[in-house]
Amino acid sequence: MLMRDNEVTITQKDGTDMNKLHNESTDLLFKAILTLESVDECYDFFEDICTIKEIQSIAQRVKVAQMLTEGCVYSDIVKKTGASTATISRVNRSLNYGNDAYRTAFERLDK
């Protein structure tokens, strides 16, 4: 996080400006997600707010992150998930230079 002219600039580890993401609407979205109490409620919520393709794309990224974390190689990930090497690279970059959110989620899932 950087301070500039009394304005907080939030950046990812790779330098990406996150101020475009952090706003009242996004806060509302995340708070709404945090109120969901079951996988079924998540299905219902996300089916209402996303297209099937958007949900599938997000789910694919999570699976790719899980496989990368487990040490799988790109070729195996492509075969199992159908993800492009560009998507795998993007997820890998997030794992290596992002906010460690994938790892946090996976650690909590393992509990």
N, C-alpha and C positions, 0 to 999 in steps of 0.2 A: 504494500500500500504506500502511495506517495502523497505528500501534501503539496499543493500548488495553489497559491493565492486563496487560501482558506477553503479550497475545494479538495475533497478527498478523491484521489485517482486510484481505483482498484485495478491491479494488474495481476494476471496469472504469472506463474514462474517463467513462462516463455515470453513475457512482455505484452501479451494481449490485453487491451483495455477492456475491462469488464463493466465500465460505467454504462455501456449500452444495454447490458443485461440487467443490472441492478436498478429496479424501479418499483413503484408501488404495485403495478399490475403483476410483475413477476413475483414479488413478495406474496401477493394474494394467491397466486397459483401454487406456490410452494407450501404456503400455510394450508391451503385446501387439501393438497396431497397428504400433508402430515396428519390430517384428520381421519383419513381412511383407515379402517381397522381390519381389513381382510383382503386377500387376493381377489376375491369376487367383487368387492367394492372397487378395487383398483381397475379391474376389467371394465366395470360399468362406467366409472369416471372417465377413463382414457378413451373408451369407445365413444363417449359423448363429446370429448374435446379434440380428439385426433382422428385422422383417417387411419384405416387399417395399415396402409403402407407406412405411415409415420410411426405407428406402434411397432411394426415389424422392423423398421430401420433402427429404432432405439434398442429394441430387444437384441437385434443382431450385434450391435456395438457392445452391449453388455456381455454377450456370449463370447465375442472376440476378445474382450478384455480378460474374461475369466480364463480363456484358453492361453492367452499370452502370459498371464500370471502363473499358469501351471507349467510354462516352458514349452508349449507347443510351437511348432515351426509354421511359417506362413502357408506352405503348401497344404499341410494338414488342416489348417483353419479354413482355407479356401474350400477344400473338399467338404468339410463338415458343415460350414455355415453358408457357403455361397457368397461370402463377402468378397469384395474386390480387394486387390492388394493396396489400393489407395485408402480404402476404409480401414484396413488392418494397420497401415502405416499411421493413419490419423489417430487411431486408438492407442497404438504403441507410443506415439508422441505424447498423448495425454497421460499415459501411465508413467512415462519418464520425466515429463516436464510440467505436468498439470498440477492439480491441487490435491492429489492422492485420494480423491473421492471414490474411485473404483475400489481401491484397496480398503478404504474404510468400510464401504458397503460389504465387500466380500468377507472381511473379518467379522462383521456383525452377523452375517448370514451363517457363518461357521459356528456361532455360539449356540 
